[in-house]
Amino acid sequence: MATISDVAALAGVSTATVSRALNGKSTVDPVLAERVARAVEELGYTPNGLARSLRRRETAVLALIISDVENPFFTAIARGAEDTAQAAGYSVMLCNSDENTAKERRYVEVAAQERLAGVIMSPTTGDSDVRPLTTHRTPIVTVDRRLDSTDCDAVLLDSRGAACEAVRHLVDNGYERIGCIAGPPGITTADDRLDGYRDALRQAGRKYSAKLVRRCEFRETGGREAATQLLTRPDPPDALLVSSSTMSVGVLQALAELGLRSGHDVGIVSFDDAPWATLISPALTVVSQPAHAMGQLAARLLLDRISDGGSRATTTTTMAAQLIIRGSSTR
């Protein structure tokens, strides 16, 4: 059976470097980390998770609490987190909160009771109750959304700036009555995207009208109902900013039912570059989020936090999105 020394010899590095690389330490040179990963794969090396768990009095398992497992954005985050955790010898327990605070709380309690090594979560609200974790001093990293109830590392997206850029694009393409289908109040990403929508209107010298905004769940049914309400008004919007790809499925359903076409009758820009976005006609203009990279970084930060025992200051990393312009938003 291969040992850590065997991995170090094959990779041409020290055992300390191998240990840091397997624990996801961000201080390891990427070239060295890649050599370690290749050596681990070639030798079939498996870290001794049991011994490590006994030393740390914890289980070599991380919890990943996300709000909607059916949302491709969170699926990509989960994949990025798992890839990084597995390389460091940790397993990942996937928990789907369904935007339900009670369900989220039960998963938090399980993670604390089972002495899991750490938790990555996309909190349902900014004041989500994580006291069972803080009581047990379980490290927490939030991804996509902020957690105001405790001080912890966070990996976020500049949702406000991305929404503002998307609406400016619609303004530049001549749309006059731009509406917004936003997520529920109290969810930081939903609030940020609505704020970005307002910012762009203000920069364009336009007045904000609550009549052109609907807030709903980040789900297909929510997007469909919201779009139907807006598009059947006497003065409907001629363009929409949609806050997620799952919502956009419902929006496109509403357009079809009303005999309208995106990019012709109604301009559409959606958050998330879903796999189907280029398969429809016209292709969907999107705000592409680096979900996989966000998951990877969240896992690396959590592994670092586990290793250092909470000695360093918490950090907030804000990543940028990319506006990908396609036919649904151009005249």
ROTOR-338866 format. One line per 2 residues: their letters; for each residue x, y, z of N, C-alpha, C. Coordinates in steps of 0.2 Angstrom, whole numbers, plus 5000, padded with zeros to 4 digits. Layout:
% residues N
A = X:Y:Z:X:Y:Z:X:Y:Z  ...;
% end
This chain:
% residues 331
MA = 5004:4994:5000:5000:5000:5000:5004:5006:5000  5003:5011:4996:5007:5017:4995:5006:5021:5001;
TI = 5012:5025:5003:5012:5029:5009:5013:5036:5006  5012:5041:5011:5013:5048:5009:5020:5049:5007;
SD = 5025:5045:5010:5032:5046:5007:5033:5044:5000  5029:5039:4998:5030:5036:4991:5027:5042:4986;
VA = 5021:5045:4989:5019:5051:4985:5024:5056:4984  5027:5058:4990:5032:5063:4990:5038:5062:4985;
AL = 5040:5056:4985:5046:5054:4981:5044:5054:4974  5038:5051:4972:5036:5051:4965:5035:5059:4962;
AG = 5032:5063:4966:5031:5070:4964:5037:5074:4965  5042:5072:4968:5048:5076:4969:5047:5082:4974;
VS = 5043:5081:4979:5042:5086:4984:5043:5083:4991  5042:5087:4996:5042:5085:5003:5036:5082:5005;
TA = 5036:5078:5010:5030:5075:5013:5025:5081:5016  5028:5086:5018:5024:5092:5021:5020:5095:5015;
TV = 5024:5096:5009:5020:5098:5003:5014:5094:5001  5015:5087:5001:5010:5083:5000:5004:5084:5005;
SR = 5006:5084:5011:5001:5085:5016:4997:5091:5015  5000:5097:5014:4997:5103:5012:4992:5103:5006;
AL = 4995:5100:5001:4991:5099:4995:4985:5095:4996  4986:5089:4999:4980:5085:5001:4975:5088:5005;
NG = 4977:5093:5009:4972:5097:5013:4969:5103:5010  4971:5104:5004:4968:5109:5000:4971:5116:5002;
KS = 4977:5116:5004:4980:5123:5007:4981:5127:5000  4979:5133:5001:4980:5138:4995:4987:5140:4994;
TV = 4991:5139:4999:4998:5141:4999:5002:5137:4995  5000:5131:4993:5004:5126:4989:5004:5129:4981;
DP = 5010:5129:4978:5011:5131:4971:5006:5126:4967  5002:5129:4963:4998:5125:4958:5002:5120:4954;
VL = 5008:5121:4952:5012:5116:4948:5013:5110:4953  5015:5112:4959:5017:5106:4964:5011:5102:4966;
AE = 5005:5106:4967:4999:5103:4968:4997:5098:4963  4998:5100:4957:4996:5095:4951:5001:5089:4951;
RV = 5007:5090:4952:5012:5084:4953:5009:5080:4958  5007:5082:4964:5005:5078:4969:4999:5074:4967;
AR = 4994:5078:4964:4988:5075:4962:4989:5069:4957  4994:5070:4952:4996:5065:4948:4999:5059:4951;
AV = 5003:5060:4956:5006:5055:4960:5001:5051:4964  4997:5054:4967:4991:5051:4971:4987:5046:4966;
EE = 4986:5049:4960:4982:5044:4956:4986:5038:4953  4992:5040:4952:4996:5034:4949:4997:5029:4954;
LG = 4998:5031:4960:5000:5026:4966:4994:5023:4969  4988:5026:4968:4982:5024:4971:4982:5025:4978;
YT = 4985:5031:4980:4986:5033:4987:4980:5035:4990  4978:5033:4996:4972:5035:5000:4974:5037:5007;
PN = 4973:5044:5008:4974:5047:5015:4971:5043:5020  4975:5042:5026:4972:5039:5032:4967:5043:5035;
GL = 4961:5043:5033:4956:5048:5036:4954:5046:5043  4954:5039:5045:4952:5037:5052:4957:5040:5057;
AR = 4964:5040:5055:4969:5042:5060:4968:5050:5060  4967:5053:5055:4967:5060:5055:4960:5062:5059;
SL = 4955:5059:5058:4949:5060:5062:4950:5059:5070  4954:5054:5071:4955:5053:5079:4959:5058:5081;
RR = 4964:5061:5078:4968:5066:5080:4964:5072:5081  4960:5074:5077:4956:5080:5077:4949:5079:5081;
RE = 4948:5073:5083:4941:5072:5086:4935:5074:5082  4936:5072:5075:4930:5074:5071:4930:5069:5065;
TA = 4924:5069:5062:4923:5065:5056:4926:5068:5050  4929:5064:5045:4932:5067:5039:4927:5068:5034;
VL = 4921:5071:5036:4916:5072:5032:4914:5080:5032  4913:5083:5026:4910:5090:5026:4903:5090:5024;
AL = 4899:5094:5027:4892:5095:5025:4892:5101:5020  4888:5100:5015:4886:5105:5010:4879:5106:5010;
II = 4877:5112:5013:4870:5113:5013:4868:5119:5008  4864:5116:5003:4862:5121:4997:4855:5122:4997;
SD = 4852:5127:4994:4845:5128:4994:4841:5125:4989  4844:5122:4984:4840:5119:4978:4844:5114:4974;
VE = 4844:5108:4976:4848:5103:4972:4846:5102:4965  4840:5105:4963:4838:5104:4956:4841:5110:4952;
NP = 4843:5115:4955:4846:5121:4952:4853:5120:4949  4854:5120:4942:4861:5119:4940:4866:5123:4943;
FF = 4865:5129:4945:4870:5133:4948:4873:5130:4954  4868:5127:4959:4870:5124:4965:4873:5117:4964;
TA = 4871:5114:4958:4874:5107:4956:4882:5108:4955  4883:5114:4951:4890:5115:4949:4894:5117:4955;
IA = 4891:5121:4960:4895:5122:4966:4896:5116:4970  4892:5111:4970:4893:5105:4974:4898:5101:4971;
RG = 4898:5101:4964:4904:5097:4961:4911:5100:4962  4911:5107:4962:4917:5110:4963:4920:5109:4970;
AE = 4915:5109:4975:4917:5108:4982:4919:5101:4983  4915:5096:4980:4917:5089:4981:4924:5087:4978;
DT = 4925:5090:4972:4931:5088:4969:4937:5090:4973  4937:5096:4976:4942:5098:4981:4942:5094:4987;
AQ = 4937:5093:4990:4936:5089:4996:4939:5082:4995  4937:5079:4990:4939:5072:4989:4947:5071:4988;
AA = 4950:5076:4985:4957:5076:4984:4961:5077:4990  4957:5080:4995:4960:5081:5002:4958:5075:5007;
GY = 4955:5070:5004:4953:5064:5008:4947:5065:5012  4943:5070:5010:4936:5071:5014:4931:5069:5010;
SV = 4925:5066:5013:4919:5065:5009:4914:5071:5010  4909:5071:5006:4904:5077:5006:4897:5074:5007;
ML = 4894:5077:5012:4887:5075:5013:4883:5081:5010  4879:5079:5005:4875:5084:5002:4868:5085:5005;
CN = 4866:5091:5007:4860:5093:5011:4856:5098:5007  4850:5096:5005:4845:5101:5001:4840:5104:5006;
SD = 4841:5111:5007:4837:5114:5012:4830:5116:5009  4830:5117:5002:4823:5119:4999:4821:5126:5001;
EN = 4826:5130:5003:4824:5137:5005:4820:5137:5011  4820:5131:5015:4816:5130:5021:4820:5131:5027;
TA = 4819:5136:5031:4823:5137:5037:4823:5132:5042  4817:5128:5043:4817:5123:5048:4821:5117:5045;
KE = 4820:5115:5039:4824:5110:5036:4832:5111:5036  4834:5118:5035:4841:5120:5035:4843:5119:5042;
RR = 4839:5121:5047:4841:5120:5054:4842:5113:5056  4838:5108:5054:4839:5101:5055:4846:5099:5053;
YV = 4847:5101:5047:4854:5099:5044:4860:5102:5048  4859:5108:5050:4864:5111:5054:4865:5107:5061;
EV = 4859:5105:5064:4860:5101:5070:4863:5094:5069  4862:5091:5063:4865:5085:5062:4872:5086:5061;
AA = 4874:5091:5057:4881:5092:5056:4885:5093:5063  4882:5097:5067:4885:5098:5074:4885:5091:5078;
QE = 4880:5088:5078:4879:5082:5083:4884:5076:5080  4885:5076:5074:4889:5071:5071:4896:5073:5071;
RL = 4898:5079:5073:4905:5081:5073:4908:5081:5067  4904:5084:5062:4907:5084:5055:4913:5089:5055;
AG = 4918:5088:5051:4924:5092:5051:4922:5100:5049  4917:5101:5045:4916:5108:5043:4909:5108:5039;
VI = 4907:5114:5038:4901:5115:5034:4902:5121:5029  4900:5119:5022:4899:5124:5017:4891:5125:5016;
MS = 4889:5131:5016:4882:5132:5016:4880:5138:5012  4874:5138:5008:4871:5144:5005:4865:5145:5009;
PT = 4866:5150:5014:4860:5151:5019:4854:5153:5016  4848:5150:5019:4842:5152:5017:4841:5160:5018;
TG = 4843:5162:5023:4842:5170:5025:4849:5172:5028  4850:5178:5028:4856:5181:5031:4856:5180:5039;
DS = 4851:5179:5042:4851:5177:5049:4849:5170:5051  4851:5165:5046:4850:5158:5047:4853:5156:5054;
DV = 4850:5152:5058:4852:5150:5064:4858:5144:5064  4864:5146:5065:4869:5141:5065:4873:5140:5072;
RP = 4869:5142:5077:4872:5141:5084:4874:5135:5085  4871:5129:5083:4874:5122:5085:4881:5122:5082;
LT = 4882:5125:5077:4889:5124:5074:4894:5128:5077  4892:5134:5079:4896:5139:5082:4898:5136:5090;
TH = 4893:5133:5093:4894:5130:5099:4899:5125:5099  4899:5121:5094:4904:5116:5093:4910:5118:5090;
RT = 4910:5124:5088:4916:5127:5085:4918:5124:5078  4912:5122:5075:4913:5119:5068:4914:5124:5063;
PI = 4919:5124:5059:4921:5129:5054:4915:5129:5049  4914:5136:5047:4908:5137:5042:4911:5141:5036;
VT = 4909:5140:5030:4911:5144:5024:4904:5145:5021  4902:5151:5019:4896:5152:5015:4898:5153:5008;
VD = 4893:5151:5004:4895:5152:4996:4888:5154:4993  4889:5159:4989:4884:5163:4985:4880:5168:4989;
RR = 4879:5166:4996:4875:5171:5000:4879:5172:5007  4877:5178:5009:4880:5181:5015:4877:5178:5021;
LD = 4880:5177:5027:4877:5175:5033:4879:5180:5038  4874:5184:5040:4875:5190:5045:4875:5188:5052;
ST = 4873:5182:5054:4872:5180:5061:4878:5177:5064  4883:5176:5060:4890:5174:5063:4895:5176:5058;
DC = 4901:5177:5061:4907:5179:5057:4911:5173:5054  4911:5172:5047:4914:5166:5044:4916:5168:5037;
DA = 4920:5164:5034:4923:5165:5027:4917:5165:5023  4917:5168:5017:4912:5168:5012:4915:5169:5005;
VL = 4912:5165:5001:4913:5166:4993:4907:5168:4990  4907:5174:4987:4901:5177:4984:4902:5179:4977;
LD = 4897:5181:4974:4897:5184:4967:4895:5191:4968  4898:5195:4963:4895:5202:4963:4889:5203:4959;
SR = 4883:5200:4963:4877:5200:4960:4874:5207:4958  4875:5212:4962:4873:5218:4961:4876:5221:4955;
GA = 4882:5221:4954:4886:5224:4948:4884:5220:4942  4883:5213:4942:4881:5209:4936:4874:5211:4934;
AC = 4870:5212:4939:4863:5214:4937:4863:5221:4934  4867:5225:4936:4867:5232:4934:4870:5232:4926;
EA = 4875:5228:4925:4877:5227:4918:4872:5224:4914  4869:5219:4916:4864:5216:4912:4858:5221:4910;
VR = 4856:5225:4914:4850:5230:4913:4853:5235:4908  4859:5238:4909:4862:5243:4905:4863:5240:4898;
HL = 4864:5234:4897:4864:5231:4890:4857:5231:4887  4852:5230:4891:4845:5230:4888:4843:5238:4887;
VD = 4846:5242:4891:4845:5249:4889:4848:5251:4883  4854:5249:4882:4858:5251:4876:4855:5248:4870;
NG = 4851:5242:4870:4848:5239:4865:4841:5242:4863  4839:5248:4867:4833:5251:4865:4827:5249:4869;
YE = 4827:5245:4874:4821:5243:4877:4819:5248:4882  4813:5250:4882:4810:5256:4886:4807:5254:4893;
RI = 4804:5248:4893:4800:5246:4899:4803:5240:4902  4809:5240:4906:4812:5234:4908:4810:5232:4915;
GC = 4807:5226:4915:4805:5223:4921:4810:5219:4924  4809:5216:4930:4813:5212:4934:4809:5207:4938;
IA = 4811:5200:4937:4808:5195:4941:4814:5193:4946  4813:5195:4952:4818:5194:4957:4816:5189:4962;
GP = 4821:5186:4966:4820:5181:4971:4816:5184:4977  4815:5180:4982:4811:5182:4988:4815:5187:4992;
PG = 4812:5191:4996:4815:5196:5000:4819:5193:5006  4824:5195:5008:4828:5193:5013:4834:5188:5011;
IT = 4834:5186:5005:4839:5182:5002:4844:5187:4999  4850:5186:5001:4855:5192:4999:4856:5192:4992;
TA = 4856:5187:4988:4857:5187:4981:4851:5190:4978  4845:5189:4980:4839:5191:4977:4839:5199:4978;
DD = 4841:5201:4984:4841:5208:4986:4846:5212:4982  4852:5209:4981:4857:5212:4977:4856:5213:4970;
RL = 4852:5208:4967:4851:5208:4960:4845:5214:4959  4841:5214:4963:4836:5219:4963:4839:5226:4963;
DG = 4844:5227:4968:4847:5233:4969:4851:5235:4963  4854:5230:4959:4858:5231:4953:4853:5234:4948;
YR = 4847:5231:4947:4842:5233:4942:4840:5240:4944  4839:5242:4950:4838:5249:4951:4844:5254:4950;
DA = 4850:5251:4951:4856:5255:4950:4856:5257:4942  4855:5252:4938:4855:5253:4931:4850:5258:4928;
LR = 4844:5257:4931:4838:5262:4929:4840:5269:4931  4843:5270:4937:4845:5277:4939:4850:5279:4935;
QA = 4855:5275:4933:4861:5278:4929:4858:5280:4922  4853:5276:4920:4850:5278:4913:4845:5284:4913;
GR = 4844:5287:4919:4840:5292:4920:4832:5290:4920  4831:5284:4922:4824:5281:4922:4822:5280:4929;
KY = 4815:5281:4930:4812:5280:4936:4811:5273:4938  4812:5271:4944:4810:5264:4946:4803:5263:4947;
SA = 4800:5258:4944:4792:5257:4945:4791:5250:4948  4788:5250:4954:4787:5243:4957:4782:5239:4953;
KL = 4778:5242:4948:4774:5239:4944:4777:5234:4939  4783:5235:4938:4787:5231:4933:4792:5226:4937;
VR = 4790:5225:4943:4794:5220:4947:4790:5215:4950  4792:5209:4950:4789:5203:4954:4794:5199:4958;
RC = 4792:5198:4964:4797:5194:4968:4794:5187:4969  4797:5182:4968:4795:5175:4969:4800:5170:4971;
EF = 4799:5164:4972:4804:5159:4973:4808:5158:4967  4814:5155:4969:4819:5154:4963:4817:5147:4960;
RE = 4811:5147:4957:4808:5141:4955:4805:5142:4948  4804:5137:4944:4800:5137:4938:4793:5140:4938;
TG = 4790:5137:4943:4783:5140:4944:4783:5147:4946  4787:5149:4950:4788:5156:4952:4789:5161:4946;
GR = 4794:5159:4942:4795:5163:4936:4789:5163:4931  4786:5157:4930:4780:5157:4926:4774:5162:4928;
EA = 4773:5162:4934:4768:5166:4937:4769:5173:4937  4776:5175:4939:4778:5182:4939:4778:5185:4932;
AT = 4780:5181:4927:4780:5183:4920:4773:5184:4917  4769:5179:4919:4762:5180:4916:4759:5186:4919;
QL = 4760:5188:4925:4757:5194:4929:4760:5200:4925  4766:5200:4924:4769:5206:4921:4767:5207:4914;
LT = 4767:5202:4910:4766:5202:4903:4759:5203:4901  4754:5202:4905:4747:5203:4904:4744:5209:4907;
RP = 4749:5214:4909:4747:5220:4911:4745:5225:4905  4741:5230:4906:4739:5234:4901:4746:5238:4898;
DP = 4751:5239:4902:4757:5242:4900:4763:5237:4901  4763:5231:4898:4768:5226:4900:4775:5228:4898;
PD = 4780:5225:4902:4787:5227:4900:4789:5224:4893  4794:5227:4890:4797:5225:4884:4803:5221:4884;
AL = 4805:5220:4891:4811:5216:4892:4811:5214:4900  4815:5209:4901:4815:5206:4908:4822:5204:4910;
LV = 4824:5206:4916:4829:5203:4919:4827:5198:4924  4829:5191:4923:4827:5186:4927:4832:5183:4931;
SS = 4831:5182:4938:4836:5181:4943:4839:5174:4943  4836:5169:4939:4839:5162:4939:4837:5158:4933;
ST = 4841:5153:4931:4839:5149:4925:4833:5145:4927  4832:5143:4933:4826:5139:4934:4819:5144:4933;
MS = 4820:5150:4936:4815:5155:4934:4814:5156:4927  4819:5156:4923:4819:5157:4916:4815:5152:4912;
VG = 4815:5146:4915:4811:5140:4911:4804:5142:4912  4802:5145:4918:4795:5147:4918:4793:5153:4914;
VL = 4798:5158:4914:4797:5164:4910:4796:5162:4902  4800:5157:4900:4799:5155:4893:4792:5151:4892;
QA = 4790:5148:4897:4784:5144:4896:4778:5150:4896  4779:5155:4900:4774:5160:4900:4774:5164:4893;
LA = 4779:5165:4890:4780:5168:4884:4776:5164:4878  4778:5157:4878:4775:5153:4873:4767:5153:4874;
EL = 4765:5153:4880:4757:5153:4881:4754:5159:4879  4758:5165:4879:4755:5171:4877:4756:5173:4870;
GL = 4760:5168:4866:4761:5169:4859:4766:5174:4858  4771:5175:4863:4776:5180:4862:4783:5176:4861;
RS = 4788:5180:4858:4794:5177:4857:4800:5181:4860  4805:5178:4864:4810:5182:4867:4815:5184:4861;
GH = 4818:5190:4862:4822:5193:4857:4818:5197:4852  4811:5196:4851:4807:5199:4846:4802:5203:4850;
DV = 4798:5200:4854:4793:5204:4858:4795:5206:4864  4799:5202:4867:4802:5203:4874:4809:5201:4875;
GI = 4813:5206:4877:4820:5205:4878:4821:5201:4884  4826:5196:4885:4827:5192:4891:4834:5192:4892;
VS = 4836:5193:4898:4843:5192:4901:4842:5188:4907  4845:5182:4908:4844:5178:4914:4851:5177:4918;
FD = 4851:5176:4924:4856:5174:4928:4857:5166:4927  4863:5164:4926:4865:5157:4926:4865:5155:4918;
DA = 4871:5152:4916:4872:5149:4909:4870:5142:4909  4864:5140:4909:4861:5133:4910:4863:5130:4903;
PW = 4864:5123:4904:4866:5119:4898:4861:5120:4892  4855:5122:4893:4850:5122:4888:4850:5129:4885;
AT = 4854:5134:4887:4853:5141:4885:4854:5142:4878  4859:5138:4875:4861:5139:4868:4857:5134:4864;
LI = 4852:5130:4866:4849:5126:4862:4842:5128:4860  4840:5134:4863:4833:5137:4861:4835:5142:4856;
SP = 4829:5144:4853:4830:5149:4847:4825:5155:4849  4828:5161:4849:4835:5163:4850:4838:5161:4856;
AL = 4845:5160:4856:4849:5158:4862:4848:5163:4867  4849:5161:4873:4847:5165:4879:4853:5169:4881;
TV = 4853:5176:4882:4858:5180:4885:4858:5179:4892  4864:5178:4895:4865:5176:4902:4870:5179:4906;
VS = 4869:5180:4912:4875:5182:4917:4878:5175:4919  4883:5173:4917:4887:5167:4918:4891:5168:4925;
QP = 4889:5163:4930:4892:5163:4936:4897:5158:4937  4903:5159:4940:4908:5154:4940:4907:5149:4946;
AH = 4901:5145:4945:4899:5141:4951:4904:5136:4953  4907:5132:4948:4912:5127:4950:4918:5130:4954;
AM = 4920:5135:4951:4926:5139:4955:4924:5141:4961  4918:5143:4962:4915:5146:4969:4915:5140:4974;
GQ = 4913:5134:4971:4913:5128:4976:4920:5126:4978  4924:5126:4973:4931:5124:4974:4934:5129:4979;
LA = 4934:5135:4978:4937:5140:4983:4934:5139:4990  4927:5138:4990:4924:5137:4997:4927:5131:5001;
AR = 4928:5126:4997:4930:5120:5000:4938:5121:5002  4942:5125:4998:4949:5126:5000:4949:5130:5006;
LL = 4945:5135:5007:4944:5140:5013:4942:5135:5019  4938:5131:5018:4935:5127:5024:4941:5122:5026;
LD = 4944:5119:5021:4950:5115:5023:4955:5119:5027  4957:5125:5024:4962:5129:5028:4959:5130:5035;
RI = 4953:5132:5035:4950:5134:5042:4951:5128:5047  4950:5122:5044:4950:5116:5048:4957:5115:5050;
SD = 4962:5116:5046:4969:5115:5047:4972:5120:5052  4970:5126:5052:4973:5131:5056:4969:5132:5063;
GG = 4964:5128:5063:4960:5129:5070:4957:5136:5071  4956:5139:5066:4952:5146:5067:4957:5151:5069;
SR = 4963:5151:5068:4968:5156:5070:4968:5162:5066  4966:5162:5059:4967:5167:5055:4960:5171:5055;
AT = 4961:5177:5052:4955:5182:5051:4950:5179:5046  4944:5180:5046:4939:5178:5041:4940:5182:5035;
TT = 4938:5179:5029:4939:5183:5023:4932:5182:5019  4931:5187:5015:4926:5187:5010:4929:5188:5003;
TT = 4928:5183:4999:4930:5184:4992:4924:5185:4987  4924:5190:4983:4919:5192:4979:4921:5191:4972;
MA = 4918:5186:4968:4920:5184:4961:4916:5188:4956  4918:5188:4950:4915:5192:4945:4911:5187:4941;
AQ = 4905:5190:4938:4901:5186:4933:4903:5189:4926  4900:5185:4921:4902:5187:4914:4895:5188:4910;
LI = 4894:5193:4907:4888:5194:4903:4889:5191:4896  4885:5186:4894:4886:5183:4888:4880:5185:4884;
IR = 4881:5189:4878:4876:5192:4875:4874:5187:4869  4868:5185:4868:4865:5181:4863:4859:5184:4860;
GS = 4855:5180:4857:4849:5183:4853:4843:5185:4857  4842:5183:4863:4836:5184:4867:4836:5191:4869;
ST = 4841:5195:4869:4841:5202:4871:4843:5207:4866  4844:5205:4860:4846:5210:4855:4840:5210:4850;
R = 4839:5217:4848:4833:5218:4843:4834:5214:4836;
% end
